[in-house]
Amino acid sequence: MQPSIQPSEPSMMIKGSYNVIEEVWSDLHYGWNPKPTTDILSDGCGSNDYLFTIHIRQGPRDKLCDTMVTFYSIYLIEPLQTFLSDCPEVFQRHPQLVANQVFFIIESMRELYQNFNSQDYKTEDDLKQLLAFETLLGWFDETYFDIKQEFGRLVEKNQISFKLLWLLFRVGDKVATIHPSSDQPLGALIESVEYTFDNGKMNFYLRTKYFIYDGLNWQLKDLNRMIPTFSGVRNIKSLQIFPLSADLEDILIQRGSLALEYSGIRYLNYGGPLVITLGGGCNLRIVKERAEGRCMIDVQNFRRMVPYNNEFGFSLCDPDEGKVNDSTEIQPEDIWRLSPTLHGFSFVTKRWGELLVERLSSIDFDHHAFDHLILPSRKKELIRGLVESSQGQASYVKDVISQKGGGLVFCLYGAAGCGKTLTAEAVAEVLKRPLYNIGSGELGTNAALVETNLRDALDIAAVWNAVVLIDEADVYMQERGLHDLERNALVSVFLKLLDYHKGILFLTTNRLETVDPAFASRFSIALKFPPMDIATREEIWSNFFRRSGIMMVSSYDVKQVKEKDAASGIITLPELEYLSKIPFNGRMIRNLVRTAQGLAWSRQERLAFKHFEEVIDVSTMFITEFKLASTDTISS
């Protein structure tokens, strides 16, 4: 439905050319009826005696609606069928089309008219064809002259009026809008436009399409936009959808190329928020969480783990035939309208959601991650050797132990903060694989729930080829008894799933003495992490200082300090020795360094020993008051 175009006065109608009928909407008949006051020509000419009829339609509250044109002459219908071949209405006996729709192909009709007119010899049919063209072109030229002039003036100022939106947005045009969930610019192609009445108000409705990745293919997805009626003129860029500029298209092409590159199952670095869609309909909520770190692009498992998300609007397989849905191969000319997000998993938030394509990048792996481990060299060599050999001997293990996973299961036990988690992280980094850290809260404590959740997690880890870490796994490995049937079931489920896991799995515990004996045969190797001594703590402090840009000097010699002005902080070797004597574990040391850095930054000072003194005093008081200190940790 589009604002009406005022035609010539009915008194100017010529018999055998065209006529004009004013129509009003009838709720009783649910259709358009001639306006009672309309002076319809009654000179004996039936509808078929005219080349075409113009229908001026008036909606509720005297709102002008679509101006329609009904065609009767074969000399006009046949060319229309050529130029509007995608329009099914044009193949009816007497096609009725929106006048504005015909306006868009009127120049093609004019070229055809000029070709006929340039012929030296003209048959009687040619003359009839020319007359039909002249009549149609004359009406459109007269009716649309002022409209084209006004449109040109407004667009030159980057403005538009509501009644001329149909000229700004044409079917097949490239447009830009905002992606519904990510608020990123999105390119789309117009499929249809229409003026509509909603609750007595006129709106301009656009139906567009863009591409979304469903885990297997890029599929076309509908995106509808509605511009409410407005008075006067508005800046085109202020609309929620506007014509796509060349500069923005170049940006979208670059982003689309990245989307193509990163589609599939990809382990990547991410520097943006995780976009999570919750609920639906009136209860739809978009939540954004900080998620800077590692992520996995995996749309298929997203759809499996978040089944309530209906963003895709189609399933991977037809439930009746079990066949994959038809896909649309991305052509180079379509890259600009790919979705700005890909669905996946954030290893930072441990949640599924949408990830911004432009914030994705390849991972720069730390090839020296193993060197950062403060472990005896024999343990390092043993861990590295087992991991590397498991990669090469996987097929051999499967042959020997049929129907079993053949995976590599590490049990890391010892005091908290002694490097157990860091060891798993280092192994994943050296292998250039994701570390899938599964917490006990994610698995639950009910045997059936644990089996479902852990099986899902291990299945996904197998798809990702991830190293799995189950931290603080004590609750699932606790020794079984005669009376606690629920716990016995929980441990049995855990044992069974360990048997069939095919990858690398790390289990950490602080209470080895409570572990069920049956687990001993499931562990490929168990490694003890004893409490840290002074030398170990000194090495950890030194590592954190070096990685934080904190310089270690022998003393506060004036000349030496000036040479180190570029450093973010200075610590003397005696101060390092003092810090190393305080029995903090590795995790505590990391937190102390971060907190001291924050304190120095807030005061706009260079980091120094005094900042550590303040932080240590507060931390010691906290640990003492909450009785978190043990005999081998901080004393008052």
C-alpha positions as CSV (number, residue, x, y, z in Angstrom):
1,M,0.0,0.0,0.0
2,Q,1.5,3.3,-1.1
3,P,0.4,7.0,-1.0
4,S,-1.8,7.8,-3.9
5,I,-0.8,9.7,-7.0
6,Q,-3.3,12.3,-8.1
7,P,-4.1,11.8,-11.8
8,S,-5.5,14.1,-14.4
9,E,-9.1,15.3,-13.9
10,P,-11.8,12.9,-15.0
11,S,-13.1,15.5,-17.4
12,M,-10.0,15.1,-19.4
13,M,-10.6,11.4,-20.1
14,I,-10.6,10.4,-23.7
15,K,-12.8,7.6,-24.9
16,G,-10.7,4.5,-25.7
17,S,-7.7,5.7,-23.7
18,Y,-8.1,5.3,-19.9
19,N,-10.5,6.2,-17.1
20,V,-10.2,7.0,-13.4
21,I,-12.3,5.6,-10.5
22,E,-12.1,6.8,-7.0
23,E,-12.6,4.0,-4.5
24,V,-13.2,3.7,-0.7
25,W,-12.7,0.7,1.6
26,S,-15.8,-1.1,2.8
27,D,-15.5,-3.1,6.0
28,L,-18.9,-4.6,5.2
29,H,-17.8,-6.1,1.9
30,Y,-14.2,-6.3,2.9
31,G,-13.0,-4.7,-0.3
32,W,-12.8,-1.6,-2.4
33,N,-15.9,0.0,-3.8
34,P,-16.4,3.0,-6.1
35,K,-16.9,6.2,-4.2
36,P,-20.6,7.2,-4.3
37,T,-19.8,10.7,-5.5
38,T,-17.4,9.5,-8.3
39,D,-18.4,10.6,-11.8
40,I,-17.6,7.4,-13.7
41,L,-17.8,8.0,-17.4
42,S,-20.9,6.3,-18.8
43,D,-20.6,6.9,-22.5
44,G,-21.3,3.3,-23.4
45,C,-17.7,2.2,-23.0
46,G,-17.1,-0.9,-21.0
47,S,-13.9,-1.5,-19.0
48,N,-12.4,-3.4,-21.9
49,D,-12.8,-0.4,-24.2
50,Y,-10.1,1.4,-22.2
51,L,-6.4,0.7,-22.4
52,F,-6.2,0.9,-18.6
53,T,-8.1,2.1,-15.5
54,I,-6.7,4.2,-12.7
55,H,-8.0,3.4,-9.2
56,I,-7.6,6.2,-6.6
57,R,-8.1,4.6,-3.2
58,Q,-9.0,6.2,0.0
59,G,-8.5,4.4,3.4
60,P,-9.7,5.2,6.9
61,R,-9.8,8.9,7.9
62,D,-9.4,9.9,4.3
63,K,-5.9,8.5,4.1
64,L,-4.8,8.0,0.5
65,C,-3.7,4.4,-0.2
66,D,-2.3,2.7,-3.2
67,T,-3.0,4.0,-6.6
68,M,-3.7,0.9,-8.7
69,V,-3.7,0.5,-12.5
70,T,-5.8,-2.2,-14.2
71,F,-4.6,-3.1,-17.7
72,Y,-6.9,-4.3,-20.5
73,S,-4.9,-3.8,-23.6
74,I,-2.7,-6.6,-24.9
75,Y,-0.4,-4.0,-26.3
76,L,0.5,-3.0,-22.7
77,I,0.1,-6.3,-20.9
78,E,2.7,-8.2,-23.1
79,P,5.5,-5.6,-22.5
80,L,4.6,-5.6,-18.8
81,Q,5.0,-9.4,-18.6
82,T,8.5,-9.0,-20.1
83,F,9.7,-6.3,-17.7
84,L,7.9,-7.6,-14.6
85,S,8.3,-11.3,-15.1
86,D,8.9,-11.9,-11.4
87,C,5.5,-10.5,-10.6
88,P,2.7,-13.2,-10.7
89,E,-0.1,-10.7,-10.9
90,V,1.0,-9.5,-14.3
91,F,0.1,-12.8,-15.9
92,Q,-3.6,-12.5,-15.0
93,R,-6.1,-11.7,-17.7
94,H,-6.5,-8.1,-16.6
95,P,-3.5,-7.5,-14.3
96,Q,-4.0,-4.9,-11.6
97,L,-0.7,-3.4,-10.4
98,V,0.5,-0.7,-8.1
99,A,1.1,2.5,-10.1
100,N,4.5,3.0,-8.3
101,Q,5.5,-0.5,-9.3
102,V,4.9,0.3,-13.0
103,F,6.7,3.6,-12.6
104,F,10.0,1.8,-11.9
105,I,9.9,0.2,-15.3
106,I,8.4,3.1,-17.2
107,E,11.8,4.0,-18.7
108,S,12.1,0.5,-20.2
109,M,8.6,1.0,-21.7
110,R,9.8,4.3,-23.1
111,E,12.8,2.7,-24.8
112,L,10.5,0.1,-26.3
113,Y,8.2,2.8,-27.6
114,Q,11.1,4.7,-29.2
115,N,12.2,1.5,-30.9
116,F,8.7,1.1,-32.4
117,N,8.5,4.7,-33.4
118,S,11.9,4.7,-35.2
119,Q,10.7,2.0,-37.6
120,D,10.1,3.3,-41.2
121,Y,7.2,0.9,-41.9
122,K,4.5,0.5,-39.3
123,T,1.6,-2.0,-39.4
124,E,-1.8,-1.3,-38.0
125,D,-0.8,-3.2,-34.9
126,D,2.3,-1.1,-34.6
127,L,0.2,2.1,-34.6
128,K,-2.1,0.6,-31.9
129,Q,1.0,-0.3,-29.9
130,L,2.3,3.2,-30.2
131,L,-1.0,4.8,-29.2
132,A,-1.1,2.5,-26.1
133,F,2.5,3.5,-25.2
134,E,1.9,7.2,-25.7
135,T,-1.2,7.1,-23.5
136,L,0.5,5.3,-20.7
137,L,3.7,7.3,-20.9
138,G,1.8,10.5,-21.0
139,W,-0.2,9.8,-17.9
140,F,3.0,8.8,-15.9
141,D,5.0,11.8,-17.2
142,E,2.3,14.2,-16.2
143,T,1.4,12.5,-12.9
144,Y,5.0,11.9,-11.6
145,F,6.8,15.0,-12.9
146,D,6.4,17.0,-9.6
147,I,7.1,13.9,-7.6
148,K,10.4,13.3,-9.3
149,Q,11.4,16.9,-8.9
150,E,10.6,16.9,-5.2
151,F,12.4,13.6,-4.6
152,G,15.5,14.9,-6.4
153,R,15.6,18.1,-4.2
154,L,15.2,16.2,-1.0
155,V,17.8,13.5,-1.7
156,E,20.3,16.1,-2.7
157,K,20.0,17.4,0.9
158,N,20.1,13.8,2.3
159,Q,16.4,14.2,3.3
160,I,13.2,12.3,2.6
161,S,9.5,12.7,3.3
162,F,7.3,9.8,4.4
163,K,5.2,9.9,1.2
164,L,8.3,9.5,-0.9
165,L,9.9,6.5,1.0
166,W,8.7,4.2,-1.8
167,L,11.1,6.1,-4.2
168,L,14.0,5.8,-1.8
169,F,13.6,2.1,-1.1
170,R,13.1,-0.1,-4.2
171,V,12.9,-3.8,-4.5
172,G,16.4,-5.2,-5.0
173,D,18.1,-2.2,-3.5
174,K,21.0,-2.6,-1.0
175,V,20.2,-1.2,2.5
176,A,21.9,-0.9,5.8
177,T,20.3,-1.3,9.2
178,I,21.2,-2.4,12.7
179,H,21.6,-6.1,13.6
180,P,18.8,-7.0,16.1
181,S,21.0,-8.5,18.9
182,S,24.5,-7.2,18.4
183,D,23.7,-3.6,17.5
184,Q,26.3,-3.9,14.6
185,P,25.7,-2.5,11.1
186,L,24.1,-5.0,8.8
187,G,23.6,-5.1,5.1
188,A,20.5,-6.5,3.6
189,L,18.6,-6.7,0.2
190,I,15.1,-5.4,-0.1
191,E,12.6,-8.1,-1.0
192,S,9.4,-6.0,-0.9
193,V,8.1,-2.6,0.4
194,E,4.6,-1.6,1.3
195,Y,2.6,1.2,3.0
196,T,0.4,-0.4,5.6
197,F,-2.3,0.7,8.0
198,D,-1.9,-0.4,11.7
199,N,-4.4,0.9,14.2
200,G,-5.4,3.7,12.0
201,K,-1.8,4.8,11.4
202,M,0.2,4.5,8.2
203,N,3.6,2.8,8.3
204,F,6.2,2.0,5.7
205,Y,7.0,-1.7,5.9
206,L,10.2,-3.2,4.4
207,R,11.0,-6.9,4.1
208,T,14.7,-7.6,3.6
209,K,17.0,-10.6,3.6
210,Y,20.6,-11.2,4.8
211,F,22.7,-14.3,5.4
212,I,23.1,-16.2,8.7
213,Y,25.4,-19.2,9.3
214,D,23.5,-22.2,10.6
215,G,26.5,-24.5,11.3
216,L,26.5,-26.2,7.9
217,N,25.7,-23.5,5.3
218,W,24.9,-19.8,4.9
219,Q,21.1,-19.4,4.8
220,L,18.9,-16.5,3.9
221,K,17.1,-14.9,6.8
222,D,14.2,-12.5,6.8
223,L,14.6,-9.1,8.5
224,N,11.6,-6.8,8.6
225,R,11.7,-3.1,9.3
226,M,8.9,-0.6,9.8
227,I,9.1,3.2,9.5
228,P,6.2,4.9,11.4
229,T,4.6,7.8,9.7
230,F,6.2,11.2,10.2
231,S,5.4,14.7,9.2
232,G,7.7,17.0,7.2
233,V,11.1,15.6,6.2
234,R,13.8,13.7,8.0
235,N,17.5,13.0,7.5
236,I,17.8,9.7,5.6
237,K,20.6,8.5,8.0
238,S,18.3,9.0,11.0
239,L,15.9,6.3,9.8
240,Q,16.4,2.8,11.3
241,I,17.1,1.6,7.7
242,F,18.7,3.6,4.9
243,P,20.4,3.0,1.5
244,L,23.8,1.4,1.7
245,S,26.7,3.7,1.0
246,A,29.8,2.6,-0.9
247,D,32.0,3.3,2.1
248,L,29.9,1.2,4.4
249,E,29.6,-1.6,1.8
250,D,33.4,-1.8,1.7
251,I,33.5,-2.2,5.5
252,L,30.8,-4.9,5.3
253,I,32.7,-6.8,2.6
254,Q,35.8,-6.9,4.8
255,R,33.8,-8.2,7.7
256,G,31.9,-10.7,5.5
257,S,35.3,-12.1,4.3
258,L,36.2,-12.7,7.9
259,A,32.9,-14.4,8.6
260,L,33.5,-16.8,5.7
261,E,37.0,-17.5,7.0
262,Y,35.8,-18.1,10.6
263,S,32.7,-20.1,9.9
264,G,32.8,-23.8,10.8
265,I,34.4,-25.0,14.0
266,R,37.2,-22.6,14.9
267,Y,39.3,-22.0,18.0
268,L,39.9,-18.2,18.1
269,N,40.8,-15.2,20.2
270,Y,38.1,-12.8,21.0
271,G,38.1,-9.2,22.1
272,G,34.4,-8.3,22.6
273,P,31.3,-9.0,24.5
274,L,29.3,-12.3,24.4
275,V,25.8,-11.5,23.2
276,I,23.1,-13.8,24.8
277,T,19.5,-13.8,23.8
278,L,17.1,-14.8,26.5
279,G,13.4,-15.5,26.3
280,G,11.2,-14.6,23.3
281,G,8.4,-12.4,22.2
282,C,7.5,-9.7,24.7
283,N,10.0,-11.3,27.2
284,L,12.9,-11.1,24.8
285,R,16.1,-9.8,26.5
286,I,19.5,-9.2,25.1
287,V,22.4,-9.6,27.6
288,K,26.0,-8.7,26.9
289,E,28.8,-10.1,29.0
290,R,32.5,-9.3,28.9
291,A,34.2,-12.2,27.2
292,E,37.7,-11.1,26.2
293,G,39.8,-14.2,25.7
294,R,39.5,-17.6,23.9
295,C,36.4,-18.8,22.2
296,M,35.1,-21.6,20.0
297,I,33.0,-20.9,16.9
298,D,30.6,-23.9,16.8
299,V,27.0,-23.1,15.6
300,Q,25.9,-26.7,15.5
301,N,26.7,-27.3,19.1
302,F,25.2,-23.9,20.0
303,R,21.9,-25.1,18.6
304,R,22.2,-28.3,20.4
305,M,23.0,-26.7,23.8
306,V,20.6,-23.8,23.4
307,P,17.6,-25.4,21.8
308,Y,15.1,-22.7,22.8
309,N,16.9,-20.2,20.6
310,N,14.7,-19.7,17.6
311,E,16.9,-17.2,15.8
312,F,17.5,-19.6,12.9
313,G,13.9,-20.3,12.2
314,F,14.8,-23.7,10.6
315,S,16.3,-27.0,11.7
316,L,19.4,-28.6,10.4
317,C,17.4,-31.5,9.0
318,D,13.9,-31.9,7.7
319,P,12.2,-34.0,10.3
320,D,10.2,-35.9,7.7
321,E,12.9,-36.7,5.2
322,G,16.0,-36.4,7.3
323,K,17.6,-34.4,4.6
324,V,19.7,-31.3,5.1
325,N,17.9,-28.1,4.2
326,D,18.7,-26.5,0.9
327,S,21.5,-24.0,1.2
328,T,22.5,-20.9,-0.7
329,E,26.1,-20.8,-1.8
330,I,27.7,-17.5,-1.0
331,Q,28.6,-15.6,-4.1
332,P,31.3,-12.8,-4.0
333,E,28.6,-10.2,-4.6
334,D,26.7,-11.3,-1.5
335,I,29.6,-11.1,1.1
336,W,28.5,-7.6,2.2
337,R,25.2,-9.0,3.7
338,L,26.6,-11.7,5.9
339,S,25.6,-11.6,9.6
340,P,28.0,-9.6,11.9
341,T,27.9,-12.4,14.4
342,L,28.8,-16.1,14.6
343,H,27.5,-18.4,17.4
344,G,29.8,-20.2,19.7
345,F,31.2,-20.7,23.2
346,S,33.2,-18.4,25.4
347,F,35.8,-20.1,27.5
348,V,35.9,-17.0,29.7
349,T,32.2,-16.9,30.7
350,K,31.6,-20.6,30.0
351,R,28.4,-19.6,28.2
352,W,27.0,-20.0,24.7
353,G,26.1,-16.9,22.6
354,E,26.9,-14.7,19.7
355,L,30.4,-13.4,19.0
356,L,31.1,-10.3,16.9
357,V,33.0,-11.3,13.7
358,E,35.1,-8.1,13.7
359,R,36.4,-8.9,17.2
360,L,37.6,-12.4,16.3
361,S,41.3,-13.1,15.5
362,S,43.7,-16.0,15.3
363,I,45.4,-17.1,18.5
364,D,49.0,-16.3,19.1
365,F,49.9,-19.3,21.2
366,D,52.5,-19.1,23.9
367,H,55.2,-21.6,22.8
368,H,57.0,-21.1,26.1
369,A,54.0,-22.0,28.3
370,F,55.6,-25.1,29.5
371,D,58.7,-23.1,30.6
372,H,56.5,-21.0,32.9
373,L,55.6,-24.1,35.0
374,I,57.5,-24.2,38.3
375,L,57.9,-28.0,38.3
376,P,60.9,-30.3,38.6
377,S,62.3,-31.0,35.1
378,R,61.6,-34.8,35.4
379,K,57.9,-34.0,35.9
380,K,57.8,-31.6,33.0
381,E,59.5,-34.2,30.7
382,L,57.1,-36.9,31.9
383,I,54.0,-34.8,31.2
384,R,55.2,-33.6,27.8
385,G,56.3,-37.1,26.8
386,L,52.9,-38.6,27.7
387,V,50.9,-35.9,26.0
388,E,53.0,-36.1,22.8
389,S,53.0,-39.9,22.7
390,S,49.3,-40.0,23.2
391,Q,48.9,-38.0,20.0
392,G,50.9,-40.4,17.9
393,Q,49.9,-43.7,19.5
394,A,46.1,-43.1,19.7
395,S,45.3,-45.7,17.1
396,Y,47.5,-48.3,18.8
397,V,45.8,-47.8,22.2
398,K,42.4,-48.2,20.6
399,D,43.4,-51.5,19.0
400,V,44.6,-53.0,22.2
401,I,41.7,-51.9,24.4
402,S,38.7,-52.4,22.2
403,Q,35.6,-50.3,22.8
404,K,37.4,-48.2,25.4
405,G,38.3,-44.6,25.0
406,G,42.1,-44.9,25.1
407,G,42.3,-41.4,26.5
408,L,45.0,-39.9,28.7
409,V,43.8,-39.2,32.3
410,F,45.9,-37.1,34.6
411,C,45.2,-36.8,38.3
412,L,46.9,-33.8,39.8
413,Y,46.8,-33.7,43.6
414,G,48.2,-31.4,46.3
415,A,47.7,-28.1,48.1
416,A,45.8,-25.3,46.5
417,G,47.7,-22.8,44.3
418,C,50.6,-25.0,43.6
419,G,50.3,-25.2,39.8
420,K,47.8,-28.0,39.1
421,T,45.4,-25.8,36.9
422,L,48.4,-24.0,35.3
423,T,49.8,-27.4,34.3
424,A,46.6,-28.2,32.4
425,E,46.6,-24.8,30.8
426,A,50.2,-25.2,29.7
427,V,49.5,-28.6,28.1
428,A,46.6,-27.2,26.1
429,E,48.7,-24.2,25.0
430,V,51.6,-26.4,23.8
431,L,49.2,-28.6,21.9
432,K,47.4,-25.5,20.5
433,R,44.1,-26.8,21.7
434,P,41.3,-25.3,23.7
435,L,41.2,-26.0,27.5
436,Y,37.6,-26.9,28.4
437,N,37.4,-26.2,32.1
438,I,34.4,-27.9,33.6
439,G,33.3,-26.9,37.1
440,S,31.4,-29.1,39.5
441,G,28.6,-26.6,39.5
442,E,28.1,-27.1,35.8
443,L,27.7,-30.9,36.2
444,G,25.4,-31.1,39.2
445,T,25.4,-33.6,42.0
446,N,22.6,-35.9,40.9
447,A,23.9,-39.1,39.2
448,A,21.5,-38.8,36.2
449,L,22.2,-35.1,35.7
450,V,25.9,-35.6,36.0
451,E,25.9,-38.4,33.4
452,T,23.9,-36.2,30.9
453,N,25.9,-33.1,31.5
454,L,29.3,-34.7,31.6
455,R,28.6,-36.8,28.5
456,D,27.5,-33.7,26.6
457,A,30.7,-31.9,27.7
458,L,33.0,-34.7,26.7
459,D,31.2,-35.1,23.4
460,I,31.7,-31.4,22.7
461,A,35.3,-31.6,23.8
462,A,35.9,-34.5,21.4
463,V,34.5,-32.4,18.5
464,W,36.8,-29.5,19.5
465,N,39.7,-31.8,20.2
466,A,40.0,-30.0,23.5
467,V,41.9,-30.7,26.7
468,V,39.4,-31.2,29.5
469,L,40.0,-30.0,33.0
470,I,37.6,-30.9,35.8
471,D,38.9,-28.8,38.7
472,E,38.2,-29.8,42.3
473,A,36.8,-33.2,41.2
474,D,36.7,-34.5,44.8
475,V,32.9,-34.7,44.9
476,Y,32.9,-37.2,42.0
477,M,35.8,-39.3,43.1
478,Q,35.0,-39.7,46.8
479,E,35.2,-43.2,48.2
480,R,32.0,-45.2,48.0
481,G,30.3,-46.6,51.1
482,L,27.7,-49.2,52.0
483,H,24.8,-46.8,52.7
484,D,25.1,-43.7,50.6
485,L,23.5,-45.1,47.4
486,E,23.2,-41.7,45.7
487,R,26.9,-41.0,46.1
488,N,27.8,-44.5,45.0
489,A,25.7,-44.0,41.8
490,L,27.5,-40.6,41.2
491,V,30.9,-42.1,41.5
492,S,30.0,-45.1,39.3
493,V,28.7,-42.8,36.5
494,F,32.0,-40.8,36.7
495,L,34.1,-44.0,36.5
496,K,32.1,-45.2,33.5
497,L,32.5,-42.0,31.5
498,L,36.3,-41.9,32.3
499,D,36.6,-45.3,30.7
500,Y,35.2,-44.2,27.4
501,H,36.8,-40.7,27.1
502,K,39.1,-40.5,24.1
503,G,41.0,-37.3,24.7
504,I,43.2,-35.7,27.3
505,L,41.6,-35.2,30.7
506,F,42.9,-33.5,33.8
507,L,41.4,-34.1,37.3
508,T,42.5,-32.0,40.2
509,T,42.0,-32.7,43.9
510,N,43.2,-31.4,47.2
511,R,42.1,-34.5,49.1
512,L,43.7,-37.6,47.6
513,E,43.0,-39.6,50.7
514,T,39.2,-39.5,50.0
515,V,39.4,-40.8,46.4
516,D,37.8,-44.1,45.7
517,P,40.4,-46.9,45.0
518,A,38.7,-47.7,41.7
519,F,40.0,-44.5,40.2
520,A,43.7,-45.6,40.7
521,S,43.4,-47.9,37.6
522,R,41.7,-45.1,35.6
523,F,44.5,-42.6,36.0
524,S,47.2,-42.7,33.3
525,I,49.4,-41.0,35.8
526,A,49.0,-39.2,39.2
527,L,51.3,-36.3,40.0
528,K,51.7,-34.7,43.4
529,F,52.1,-30.9,43.8
530,P,53.7,-30.3,47.2
531,P,53.5,-27.0,49.1
532,M,55.9,-24.4,47.8
533,D,59.3,-23.8,49.3
534,I,61.1,-20.4,49.4
535,A,63.0,-21.0,46.2
536,T,59.8,-22.0,44.3
537,R,58.0,-18.9,45.5
538,E,60.9,-16.7,44.6
539,E,60.8,-18.1,41.0
540,I,57.0,-17.5,40.8
541,W,57.4,-13.9,42.1
542,S,60.2,-13.3,39.6
543,N,58.1,-14.7,36.7
544,F,55.1,-12.5,37.5
545,F,57.4,-9.4,37.8
546,R,59.0,-10.1,34.5
547,R,55.7,-10.6,32.7
548,S,54.3,-7.4,34.3
549,G,57.3,-5.3,33.2
550,I,58.5,-4.9,36.8
551,M,62.2,-4.5,37.0
552,M,64.3,-6.3,39.6
553,V,67.4,-4.4,40.7
554,S,70.1,-5.1,43.3
555,S,69.5,-1.8,45.1
556,Y,67.9,1.6,44.7
557,D,71.1,3.0,43.2
558,V,70.2,6.5,41.7
559,K,72.0,5.8,38.4
560,Q,70.5,2.3,38.1
561,V,67.0,3.5,38.8
562,K,67.2,6.3,36.2
563,E,68.2,3.7,33.6
564,K,65.1,1.8,34.4
565,D,62.7,4.7,34.1
566,A,60.7,2.9,31.4
567,A,59.8,0.1,33.8
568,S,56.3,-0.1,35.2
569,G,57.8,-0.8,38.6
570,I,61.0,-1.5,40.6
571,I,61.6,-4.2,43.2
572,T,65.0,-4.8,44.8
573,L,66.4,-8.3,45.3
574,P,66.3,-8.0,49.1
575,E,62.6,-7.1,48.8
576,L,62.1,-10.1,46.5
577,E,63.7,-12.3,49.1
578,Y,61.5,-10.9,51.8
579,L,58.3,-11.6,49.7
580,S,59.4,-15.1,48.9
581,K,59.7,-16.0,52.6
582,I,55.9,-15.3,53.2
583,P,54.1,-18.6,52.5
584,F,51.7,-17.5,49.8
585,N,50.7,-20.0,47.1
586,G,50.9,-19.3,43.4
587,R,47.4,-18.1,43.0
588,M,47.8,-15.7,45.9
589,I,51.0,-14.3,44.5
590,R,49.3,-13.6,41.2
591,N,46.4,-11.8,42.9
592,L,48.8,-9.7,45.0
593,V,50.7,-8.6,42.0
594,R,47.5,-7.5,40.2
595,T,46.2,-5.7,43.3
596,A,49.4,-3.9,43.9
597,Q,49.5,-2.8,40.3
598,G,46.0,-1.5,40.6
599,L,46.8,0.4,43.8
600,A,49.9,2.1,42.2
601,W,47.9,2.9,39.0
602,S,45.1,4.6,41.0
603,R,47.7,6.8,42.7
604,Q,49.5,7.5,39.5
605,E,52.7,6.1,41.0
606,R,55.3,3.6,39.8
607,L,54.9,0.2,41.4
608,A,57.1,-0.2,44.4
609,F,57.6,-2.4,47.5
610,K,55.4,-0.1,49.6
611,H,52.3,-1.1,47.5
612,F,53.0,-4.8,48.2
613,E,53.3,-4.0,51.9
614,E,49.9,-2.4,52.0
615,V,48.2,-5.2,50.0
616,I,49.9,-7.9,52.1
617,D,48.8,-6.3,55.4
618,V,45.2,-6.3,54.2
619,S,45.3,-9.8,52.8
620,T,47.0,-11.2,56.0
621,M,44.3,-9.6,58.1
622,F,41.5,-11.0,55.9
623,I,42.9,-14.6,55.9
624,T,43.5,-14.5,59.7
625,E,40.1,-13.2,60.6
626,F,38.3,-15.7,58.4
627,K,40.5,-18.5,59.5
628,L,41.7,-19.4,56.1
629,A,45.3,-19.6,57.2
630,S,46.7,-23.0,58.0
631,T,49.9,-24.0,59.8
632,D,51.9,-23.9,56.6
633,T,50.5,-20.6,55.4
634,I,50.5,-17.0,56.7
635,S,50.8,-16.5,60.5
636,S,49.9,-13.3,62.2
